[in-house]
């Protein structure tokens, strides 16, 4: 974990420790209603001062020897403003009106290999990719293949497929969802609204990369996905703050060593490999064969390709050894590792109320 990530983690743990001490204080000494209210008020004040955590949920897919885990990070702050910087592409990107999760790391070769073993090979939908090592990002995966992978994440876990394929080739283009299809959303005919796992839209990807709810001076956007307006330091591999894998490196780093984290603690949104967006390059999502947006730059690119001002388009059936993808989730299927602060307070207050009631009954 980066120093920045450690600082955030330590701050959260310190705040929780303060809250715990306030609650434990009640078990020593006399119980009075004024004391309960005083400690409860202190607990609420402590929570109010805590930043909303970006917790990770780890979800398992596949079966037996072909199981893999995918770690998601929650992107909160629903209803955030769009980026109004005129240099940003596309203009006014990043506004998302709901909470969602996004893969902390790019999809790895190992995940594609295990998809093939679980589903792809038996159904003539095997995804081809480069073979560097299991922990490297899966590249030479087309948009259409990435959509097949996402569909399997959904159907293998009892959810609705995100993308509509009406032909049998693994690299065939999608069809649009239409009125009458369950889950049809006229504002986005690419994505079924009942699906859980999806490719990130241009807004979802942009927000996860560049938006910072805790930016000094007020929430806003950075130029780079490492929480900085200055280009990150180029590295071949690592996790140091404000670093990225770019500028002519010999190849991509492992997905867990792809540079510094974004303000939401997502890795590799700048550098390592360029990533598919769900959205068409023209943002219309009106044709299954339309070029799709790509962002983030790769290990061979310059810093300008990593910035919020860079976005390119590519045919959905095109393979390239410098292009990969990550997955988004419209709701986390696993709870946070620790209770949400608000729930800790609610539990504390209910517990205090119950204890006070018992004391009254004894009198």
PETA-V477692 format. One line per field, one symbol per residue. burial: + if it has 9 or more other ideal C-beta (glycine too) atoms within 8 Angstrom, else -. Layout:
# PETA-V477692
burial=???
This chain:
# PETA-V477692
burial=-+-+++-++-++--++-++--++-++----+---++--++-+++-++--+--+++++++-++---+++-++++++-+--+--+----++--+++++---+++++++++++++++++++++------+-++----+++++++++++++++++++++++-+++++++----+-+-+-++---+-+++--+++++--+++++++++++++++++++-+---++++++++++---+-++--+++++++++--+--++++-+++++++++++++++++++++++++-+-+--+-++++++++++-+-+-++++-+++++-++--+-+++++++++-+---+----+--++-+++--+--++--+----
